[in-house]
């Protein structure tokens, strides 16, 4: 995982939950990745040190532990990253095809289909843990189904349905 990701996630946890310490941060990352990644001290502590060196977090000893808290500069930095990376419909550069090459995917289509299946499995697992999940006051399941229907339409679902319902195949309305 990119070292910057550990630092950004640490700042996010500090902003949301207050002080963190190295072991708790590693545990949170392991929990959020369903155990797929549990960064060791060699990833966690250098990332936390970089945050303190840059003035984005402050460290203090509490017993045998060092706890880290976000600073006002850290909050400002996090807002900037969010605005630049995710603001106004932007999601940053799509590095998917680089990951496809790194993963050794036989072709791009196979990689995208595998990623879609993995994301749908993750979504299904999330909905099984939080069945009443809401988004904008509506059940998340409704949003997911609406997105899937819209994607089906974009991917040519209209012509497939027209053929099943007696319409002329290939004629788009």
TORRO-286918 format. One record per atom (N, C-alpha, C): residue number from 0; x, y, z. Coordinates in Angstrom, 1 decimal, always signed. Each point is the difference from the previous one (the first is absolute). Layout:
<sites>
- seq/xx/yy/zz
- NUM/X/Y/Z
...
</sites>
This chain:
<sites>
- seq/xx/yy/zz
- 0/+0.8/-1.2/+0.0
- 0/-0.8/+1.2/+0.0
- 0/+0.9/+1.2/+0.0
- 1/-0.5/+1.1/-0.7
- 1/+0.8/+1.2/+0.0
- 1/+0.2/+0.6/+1.4
- 2/+1.2/+0.4/+0.4
- 2/+0.2/+0.6/+1.3
- 2/-0.9/+1.2/+0.3
- 3/-0.3/+0.8/-1.0
- 3/-0.9/+1.1/+0.2
- 3/-1.4/-0.4/+0.5
- 4/-0.4/-1.2/-0.5
- 4/-1.3/-0.4/+0.4
- 4/-0.1/-0.3/+1.5
- 5/+1.0/-0.5/+0.6
- 5/+0.0/-0.3/+1.4
- 5/-0.1/+1.4/+0.8
- 6/+0.7/+1.0/-0.5
- 6/+0.0/+1.3/+0.7
- 6/-1.4/+0.7/-0.2
- 7/-0.6/-0.1/-1.2
- 7/-1.3/+0.6/-0.2
- 7/-1.0/-0.7/+0.8
- 8/+0.1/-1.3/+0.1
- 8/-1.0/-0.8/+0.8
- 8/+0.2/+0.4/+1.5
- 9/+1.2/+0.1/+0.4
- 9/+0.3/+0.4/+1.4
- 9/-0.7/+1.4/+0.3
- 10/+0.2/+0.9/-0.9
- 10/-0.6/+1.4/+0.2
- 10/-1.5/-0.1/+0.0
- 11/-0.6/-0.9/-0.8
- 11/-1.4/-0.2/-0.1
- 11/-0.5/-0.5/+1.4
- 12/+0.7/-1.0/+0.5
- 12/-0.4/-0.6/+1.3
- 12/+0.1/+1.0/+1.1
- 13/+1.1/+0.8/+0.0
- 13/+0.2/+1.0/+1.0
- 13/-1.1/+1.1/-0.1
- 14/-0.4/+0.4/-1.2
- 14/-1.0/+1.0/-0.1
- 14/-1.4/-0.6/+0.4
- 15/-0.3/-1.2/-0.3
- 15/-1.3/-0.6/+0.3
- 15/-0.1/-0.5/+1.5
- 16/+1.1/-0.6/+0.5
- 16/-0.1/-0.7/+1.3
- 16/+0.9/+0.6/+1.1
- 17/+0.8/+0.9/-0.3
- 17/+1.0/+0.6/+1.0
- 17/+1.3/-0.7/-0.1
- 18/+0.7/-0.1/+1.1
- 18/+1.4/-0.5/+0.0
- 18/+0.0/-1.4/-0.5
- 19/+1.1/-0.3/-0.6
- 19/+0.3/-1.4/-0.4
- 19/+1.4/-0.3/+0.4
- 20/+0.3/-1.3/+0.1
- 20/+1.4/-0.5/+0.2
- 20/+0.3/-1.1/-1.0
- 21/+1.2/-0.3/-0.2
- 21/+0.4/-0.9/-1.1
- 21/-0.7/-1.3/-0.1
- 22/-0.1/-0.7/+1.2
- 22/-0.7/-1.3/-0.1
- 22/-1.5/+0.1/-0.3
- 23/-0.6/+1.1/+0.5
- 23/-1.5/+0.2/-0.3
- 23/-0.2/+0.3/-1.5
- 24/+1.0/+0.7/-0.5
- 24/-0.1/+0.4/-1.5
- 24/+0.1/-1.3/-0.8
- 25/+1.0/-0.8/+0.3
- 25/+0.2/-1.3/-0.7
- 25/-1.3/-0.8/+0.1
- 26/-0.6/-0.1/+1.2
- 26/-1.2/-0.8/+0.2
- 26/-1.1/+0.5/-0.8
- 27/-0.2/+1.3/-0.1
- 27/-1.1/+0.6/-0.8
- 27/+0.2/-0.3/-1.5
- 28/+1.2/+0.1/-0.5
- 28/+0.3/-0.3/-1.4
- 28/-0.3/-1.4/-0.2
- 29/+0.4/-0.9/+0.9
- 29/-0.3/-1.5/-0.2
- 29/-1.5/-0.2/+0.0
- 30/-0.7/+0.7/+0.9
- 30/-1.5/-0.2/+0.0
- 30/-0.6/+0.5/-1.3
- 31/+0.4/+1.2/-0.4
- 31/-0.6/+0.6/-1.3
- 31/+0.3/-0.8/-1.2
- 32/+1.1/-0.7/+0.0
- 32/+0.4/-0.9/-1.2
- 32/-0.4/-1.4/+0.2
- 33/-0.9/-0.3/+1.0
- 33/-0.4/-1.3/+0.4
- 33/+1.2/-1.0/+0.2
- 34/+1.0/+0.6/+0.6
- 34/+1.2/-0.8/+0.3
- 34/+1.0/-0.2/-1.2
- 35/-0.4/+0.5/-1.2
- 35/+0.9/-0.2/-1.1
- 35/+1.3/+0.7/+0.1
- 36/+0.1/+1.1/+0.8
- 36/+1.2/+0.7/+0.2
- 36/+0.1/+0.5/+1.5
- 37/+1.0/-0.4/+0.7
- 37/+0.3/+0.5/+1.3
- 37/+1.4/+0.6/+0.0
- 38/+0.1/+1.3/-0.2
- 38/+1.4/+0.6/-0.1
- 38/+0.7/-0.2/+1.3
- 39/+1.3/-0.3/-0.2
- 39/+0.9/-0.2/+1.2
- 39/+0.6/+1.4/+0.4
- 40/+0.7/-0.1/+1.1
- 40/+0.7/+1.2/+0.5
- 40/+0.8/+0.8/-1.0
- 41/+0.6/-0.7/-0.9
- 41/+0.8/+0.6/-1.1
- 41/-0.8/+0.9/-0.9
- 42/-1.3/-0.2/-0.1
- 42/-0.9/+0.8/-0.8
- 42/-0.7/+1.1/+0.8
- 43/-0.4/-0.4/+1.2
- 43/-0.8/+0.9/+0.9
- 43/+0.8/+1.1/+0.5
- 44/+1.1/-0.3/+0.7
- 44/+0.8/+1.0/+0.8
- 44/+0.7/+1.1/-0.9
- 45/+0.6/-0.5/-1.2
- 45/+0.5/+1.1/-0.8
- 45/-1.1/+0.9/-0.6
- 46/-1.2/-0.5/-0.3
- 46/-1.1/+0.8/-0.5
- 46/-0.4/+1.0/+1.1
- 47/-0.1/-0.4/+1.2
- 47/-0.3/+0.9/+1.1
- 47/+1.1/+1.0/+0.3
- 48/+1.2/-0.4/-0.2
- 48/+1.1/+0.9/+0.2
- 48/+0.0/+1.1/-1.1
- 49/-0.3/-0.4/-1.2
- 49/-0.1/+1.0/-1.1
- 49/-1.1/+1.0/+0.3
- 50/-1.1/-0.4/+0.5
- 50/-1.1/+0.9/+0.4
- 50/+0.5/+1.0/+1.0
- 51/+0.7/-0.5/+1.0
- 51/+0.5/+0.9/+1.1
- 51/+1.0/+1.0/-0.6
- 52/+0.9/-0.6/-0.8
- 52/+1.1/+0.9/-0.6
- 52/-0.6/+1.1/-0.8
- 53/-1.1/-0.3/-0.7
- 53/-0.6/+1.0/-0.9
- 53/-1.0/+0.9/+0.8
- 54/-0.2/-0.2/+1.3
- 54/-0.9/+0.8/+0.8
- 54/-1.4/-0.3/-0.2
- 55/-0.3/-1.2/-0.5
- 55/-1.4/-0.4/-0.3
- 55/-0.6/-0.7/+1.2
- 56/+0.9/-0.5/+0.8
- 56/-0.5/-0.8/+1.3
- 56/+1.0/+0.4/+1.1
- 57/-0.4/-0.2/+1.2
- 57/+0.8/+0.2/+1.2
- 57/+0.1/-1.3/+0.8
- 58/+1.1/-0.3/+0.4
- 58/+0.2/-1.2/+0.8
- 58/+0.3/+0.3/+1.5
- 59/-0.5/-0.8/+0.9
- 59/+0.4/+0.1/+1.4
- 59/-0.1/-1.3/+0.6
- 60/+0.9/-0.2/+1.0
- 60/+0.1/-1.2/+0.7
- 60/-1.1/-0.2/+1.0
- 61/-0.7/-1.1/+0.0
- 61/-1.0/-0.3/+1.0
- 61/+0.3/-1.4/+0.5
- 62/+0.6/+0.0/+1.2
- 62/+0.5/-1.3/+0.5
- 62/+1.1/-0.5/-0.9
- 63/-0.1/-1.3/-0.4
- 63/+1.0/-0.6/-0.9
- 63/-0.3/+0.3/-1.5
- 64/-1.1/+0.6/-0.3
- 64/-0.4/+0.3/-1.4
- 64/+0.2/+1.4/-0.4
- 65/+0.0/+0.2/-1.3
- 65/+0.0/+1.3/-0.5
- 65/-1.3/+0.2/-0.7
- 66/-0.8/+1.0/+0.4
- 66/-1.2/+0.3/-0.7
- 66/+0.2/+1.1/-1.0
- 67/-0.8/+0.0/-1.1
- 67/+0.1/+1.0/-1.0
- 67/-1.3/+0.7/-0.2
- 68/+0.0/+1.3/-0.1
- 68/-1.2/+0.8/-0.2
- 68/+0.2/+0.9/-1.2
- 69/-1.1/+0.2/-0.7
- 69/+0.1/+0.8/-1.2
- 69/+0.1/+1.5/+0.5
- 70/+0.7/+0.8/-0.8
- 70/+0.2/+1.4/+0.3
- 70/-0.9/+0.8/-1.0
- 71/-0.2/+1.3/+0.3
- 71/-0.8/+0.8/-1.0
- 71/+0.6/-0.1/-1.4
- 72/+1.3/+0.0/-0.1
- 72/+0.6/-0.2/-1.3
- 72/-0.3/-1.3/-0.7
- 73/-0.1/-1.1/+0.9
- 73/-0.4/-1.3/-0.5
- 73/-1.4/+0.0/-0.5
- 74/-0.9/+0.7/+0.7
- 74/-1.4/+0.1/-0.5
- 74/-0.1/+0.7/-1.3
- 75/+0.8/+1.1/-0.1
- 75/+0.0/+0.8/-1.3
- 75/+0.5/-0.9/-1.1
- 76/+1.1/-0.7/+0.3
- 76/+0.6/-0.9/-1.1
- 76/-1.0/-1.0/-0.4
- 77/-0.7/-0.7/+0.9
- 77/-1.0/-1.0/-0.3
- 77/-1.1/+0.6/-0.8
- 78/-0.5/+1.2/+0.3
- 78/-1.0/+0.7/-0.8
- 78/+0.5/+0.2/-1.4
- 79/+1.2/+0.4/-0.2
- 79/+0.6/+0.3/-1.3
- 79/+0.1/-1.3/-0.8
- 80/+0.5/-1.1/+0.6
- 80/+0.1/-1.2/-0.7
- 80/-1.4/-0.5/-0.5
- 81/-1.0/+0.1/+0.9
- 81/-1.4/-0.4/-0.3
- 81/-0.5/+0.9/-1.2
- 82/+0.2/+1.2/+0.1
- 82/-0.5/+1.0/-1.0
- 82/+0.7/-0.3/-1.4
- 83/+1.3/-0.2/+0.0
- 83/+0.7/-0.3/-1.2
- 83/-0.3/-1.3/-0.6
- 84/-0.1/-1.0/+0.9
- 84/-0.1/-1.4/-0.5
- 84/-1.4/-0.4/-0.3
- 85/-1.0/+0.5/+0.8
- 85/-1.3/-0.5/+0.0
- 85/-1.0/+1.1/-0.3
- 86/+0.4/+1.3/+0.0
- 86/-1.0/+1.0/-0.2
- 86/-0.5/+0.1/-1.4
- 87/-1.2/+0.6/-0.1
- 87/-0.7/+0.3/-1.2
- 87/+0.0/-1.2/-1.0
- 88/-0.4/-1.2/+0.5
- 88/-0.1/-1.1/-0.9
- 88/+1.3/-0.7/-0.4
- 89/+1.1/+0.6/+0.4
- 89/+1.3/-0.6/-0.4
- 89/+0.4/-1.1/+1.0
- 90/+0.6/-1.0/-0.5
- 90/+0.4/-1.1/+0.9
- 90/+1.5/-0.2/-0.2
- 91/+0.7/+0.9/-0.5
- 91/+1.4/-0.1/-0.2
- 91/+0.3/-0.9/-1.2
- 92/+1.3/-0.2/-0.3
- 92/+0.3/-0.8/-1.2
- 92/-0.4/-1.4/+0.2
- 93/-0.4/-0.7/-1.1
- 93/-0.4/-1.4/+0.1
- 93/+1.3/-0.8/-0.4
- 94/+0.5/-0.7/+1.0
- 94/+1.2/-0.8/-0.1
- 94/-0.3/-1.4/-0.3
- 95/-1.2/-0.3/-0.3
- 95/-0.4/-1.4/-0.1
- 95/+0.8/-0.8/-1.0
- 96/+0.3/+0.5/-1.1
- 96/+0.8/-0.8/-1.0
- 96/+1.4/-0.2/+0.4
- 97/+0.5/+0.9/+0.8
- 97/+1.4/-0.3/+0.6
- 97/-0.1/-1.2/+0.9
- 98/-1.1/+0.0/+0.9
- 98/-0.2/-1.1/+0.9
- 98/-0.2/-1.3/-0.8
- 99/-0.7/+0.1/-1.1
- 99/-0.2/-1.2/-0.8
- 99/+1.3/-0.6/-0.5
- 100/+0.9/+0.9/-0.4
- 100/+1.3/-0.5/-0.4
- 100/+0.8/-0.6/+1.1
- 101/+0.0/+0.7/+1.2
- 101/+0.7/-0.5/+1.2
- 101/-0.6/-1.4/+0.4
- 102/-1.3/-0.1/-0.1
- 102/-0.7/-1.2/+0.4
- 102/+0.3/-1.2/-0.9
- 103/+0.5/+0.4/-1.2
- 103/+0.2/-1.1/-1.0
- 103/-1.3/-0.5/-0.7
- 104/-1.0/+0.9/-0.1
- 104/-1.3/-0.3/-0.6
- 104/+0.3/-0.4/-1.4
- 105/-0.7/-1.1/-0.5
- 105/+0.2/-0.4/-1.4
- 105/-0.5/+1.1/-1.0
- 106/-1.0/+0.8/+0.4
- 106/-0.4/+1.1/-0.9
- 106/-0.8/+1.0/+0.9
- 107/-0.2/+1.2/-0.5
- 107/-0.6/+1.0/+0.7
- 107/-1.5/-0.3/+0.4
- 108/-0.7/-0.7/-1.0
- 108/-1.4/-0.3/+0.3
- 108/-0.1/-1.0/+1.1
- 109/+0.8/-1.0/+0.1
- 109/+0.0/-1.0/+1.1
- 109/+0.3/+0.7/+1.3
- 110/+0.9/+0.9/+0.0
- 110/+0.3/+0.8/+1.2
- 110/-1.2/+0.8/+0.5
- 111/-0.6/+0.7/-0.9
- 111/-1.2/+0.8/+0.4
- 111/-1.1/-0.8/+0.5
- 112/-0.3/-1.2/-0.6
- 112/-1.0/-0.8/+0.4
- 112/+0.3/-0.6/+1.4
- 113/+1.2/-0.4/+0.2
- 113/+0.4/-0.5/+1.3
- 113/-0.2/+1.0/+1.1
- 114/+0.4/+1.3/-0.3
- 114/-0.1/+1.1/+0.9
- 114/-1.4/+0.3/+0.3
- 115/-0.9/-0.1/-1.0
- 115/-1.4/+0.2/+0.2
- 115/-0.6/-1.0/+0.9
- 116/+0.4/-1.3/-0.2
- 116/-0.5/-1.1/+0.9
- 116/+0.4/+0.2/+1.4
- 117/+1.3/+0.4/+0.2
- 117/+0.5/+0.2/+1.3
- 117/-0.7/+1.2/+0.7
- 118/-0.2/+1.0/-0.7
- 118/-0.8/+1.2/+0.6
- 118/-1.4/-0.4/+0.3
- 119/-0.7/-0.8/-0.9
- 119/-1.3/-0.4/+0.4
- 119/+0.0/-0.9/+1.2
- 120/+1.0/-0.9/+0.1
- 120/+0.1/-0.9/+1.2
- 120/+0.2/+0.9/+1.2
- 121/+0.8/+1.0/-0.1
- 121/+0.2/+0.9/+1.2
- 121/-1.2/+0.7/+0.4
- 122/-0.8/+0.5/-1.0
- 122/-1.2/+0.7/+0.2
- 122/-1.0/-0.9/+0.7
- 123/-0.1/-1.3/-0.5
- 123/-0.9/-1.0/+0.5
- 123/+0.4/-0.2/+1.5
- 124/+1.2/-0.2/+0.3
- 124/+0.5/-0.2/+1.4
- 124/-0.4/+1.2/+0.9
- 125/+0.2/+1.2/-0.6
- 125/-0.3/+1.2/+0.8
- 125/-1.5/+0.0/+0.3
- 126/-0.8/-0.3/-1.0
- 126/-1.5/+0.0/+0.2
- 126/-0.4/-1.1/+1.0
- 127/+0.7/-1.1/+0.0
- 127/-0.4/-1.1/+1.0
- 127/+0.4/+0.4/+1.4
- 128/+1.0/+0.9/+0.2
- 128/+0.4/+0.4/+1.3
- 128/-0.9/+1.2/+0.4
- 129/-0.4/+0.8/-0.9
- 129/-0.7/+1.3/+0.3
- 129/-1.3/+0.0/-1.0
- 130/-0.9/-0.9/+0.3
- 130/-1.2/-0.2/-0.9
- 130/-0.8/+1.3/-0.2
- 131/+0.0/+0.9/+1.0
- 131/-0.8/+1.2/+0.0
- 131/+0.8/+1.2/-0.5
- 132/+1.1/-0.2/-0.7
- 132/+0.9/+1.1/-0.4
- 132/-0.9/+0.9/-0.9
- 133/+0.2/+1.3/+0.3
- 133/-0.7/+1.1/-0.7
- 133/+1.0/+0.9/-0.7
- 134/-0.5/+0.6/-1.1
- 134/+0.7/+1.0/-0.7
- 134/-1.0/+1.0/-0.5
- 135/+0.2/+1.2/+0.5
- 135/-0.9/+1.1/-0.3
- 135/-1.5/-0.3/+0.4
- 136/-0.2/-0.7/+1.1
- 136/-1.3/-0.3/+0.5
- 136/-0.7/-1.2/-0.7
- 137/+0.7/-0.6/-0.9
- 137/-0.6/-1.2/-0.7
- 137/+0.9/-1.2/+0.3
- 138/-0.6/-1.2/+0.0
- 138/+0.9/-1.2/+0.3
- 138/+1.1/-0.1/-1.1
- 139/+1.1/-0.4/+0.4
- 139/+1.2/-0.1/-0.9
- 139/-0.3/-1.0/-1.1
- 140/-0.8/-1.1/+0.4
- 140/-0.3/-1.0/-1.0
- 140/-0.7/+0.6/-1.2
- 141/-0.9/+1.0/+0.2
- 141/-0.7/+0.7/-1.1
- 141/+0.9/+0.7/-0.9
- 142/+1.0/+0.7/+0.6
- 142/+1.0/+0.7/-0.7
- 142/+0.8/-0.9/-0.9
- 143/+0.4/-1.1/+0.6
- 143/+0.8/-1.0/-0.7
- 143/-0.7/-0.6/-1.2
- 144/-1.3/-0.3/+0.2
- 144/-0.8/-0.6/-1.1
- 144/-0.2/+1.1/-1.1
- 145/-0.2/+1.2/+0.4
- 145/-0.2/+1.1/-1.0
- 145/+1.3/+0.1/-0.8
- 146/+1.2/+0.0/+0.7
- 146/+1.2/+0.1/-0.7
- 146/+0.2/-1.2/-1.0
- 147/-0.3/-1.2/+0.4
- 147/+0.1/-1.1/-0.8
- 147/-0.9/+0.1/-1.2
- 148/-1.2/+0.4/+0.2
- 148/-0.9/+0.2/-1.2
- 148/+0.5/+1.0/-1.0
- 149/+0.5/+1.1/+0.6
- 149/+0.6/+1.1/-0.9
- 149/+1.2/-0.5/-0.8
- 150/+0.8/-0.8/+0.7
- 150/+1.2/-0.6/-0.7
- 150/-0.4/-1.0/-1.1
- 151/-1.1/-0.8/+0.3
- 151/-0.5/-0.9/-1.0
- 151/-0.4/+0.8/-1.2
- 152/-0.7/+1.0/+0.2
- 152/-0.5/+0.9/-1.1
- 152/+1.2/+0.5/-0.8
- 153/+1.0/+0.5/+0.7
- 153/+1.2/+0.5/-0.7
- 153/+0.7/-1.0/-0.8
- 154/+0.0/-1.2/+0.5
- 154/+0.8/-1.1/-0.6
- 154/-0.8/-0.8/-1.1
- 155/-1.2/+0.5/-0.3
- 155/-0.7/-0.6/-1.1
- 155/-1.2/-0.9/+0.5
- 156/-0.4/+0.2/+1.2
- 156/-1.1/-0.8/+0.5
- 156/-1.3/+0.3/-0.8
- 157/-0.2/+1.2/-0.6
- 157/-1.2/+0.3/-0.7
- 157/-0.2/-1.0/-1.1
- 158/+1.0/-0.2/-0.8
- 158/-0.2/-0.9/-1.2
- 158/-0.3/-1.4/+0.4
- 159/+0.6/-0.5/+1.1
- 159/-0.2/-1.3/+0.5
- 159/-1.4/-0.2/+0.5
- 160/-0.6/+1.0/+0.7
- 160/-1.4/+0.0/+0.5
- 160/-0.9/+0.1/-1.2
- 161/+0.3/+0.8/-1.0
- 161/-0.9/+0.2/-1.1
- 161/-0.2/-1.4/-0.7
- 162/+1.1/-0.8/-0.1
- 162/-0.1/-1.3/-0.6
- 162/-0.8/-1.0/+0.8
- 163/+0.0/+0.1/+1.3
- 163/-0.8/-0.9/+0.9
- 163/-1.4/+0.4/+0.0
- 164/-0.4/+1.3/-0.2
- 164/-1.3/+0.4/+0.1
- 164/-0.7/+0.1/-1.3
- 165/+0.6/-0.5/-1.1
- 165/-0.7/+0.1/-1.3
- 165/+0.4/+1.2/-0.8
- 166/+0.8/+0.9/+0.6
- 166/+0.4/+1.2/-0.8
- 166/+1.1/-0.4/-1.0
- 167/+0.3/+0.9/-0.8
- 167/+1.0/-0.3/-1.1
- 167/+1.4/+0.0/+0.6
- 168/+0.8/-1.0/+0.0
- 168/+1.3/+0.0/+0.5
- 168/+0.9/+1.0/-0.7
- 169/+0.8/+0.7/+0.8
- 169/+0.9/+1.0/-0.5
- 169/-0.6/+1.4/-0.2
- 170/-1.3/+0.1/+0.2
- 170/-0.7/+1.3/-0.1
- 170/+0.0/+0.6/+1.4
- 171/+0.7/+1.2/+0.1
- 171/+0.1/+0.6/+1.3
- 171/-1.1/+1.1/+0.1
- 172/-0.6/+0.2/+1.1
- 172/-1.1/+1.0/+0.1
- 172/+0.6/+1.2/+0.7
</sites>
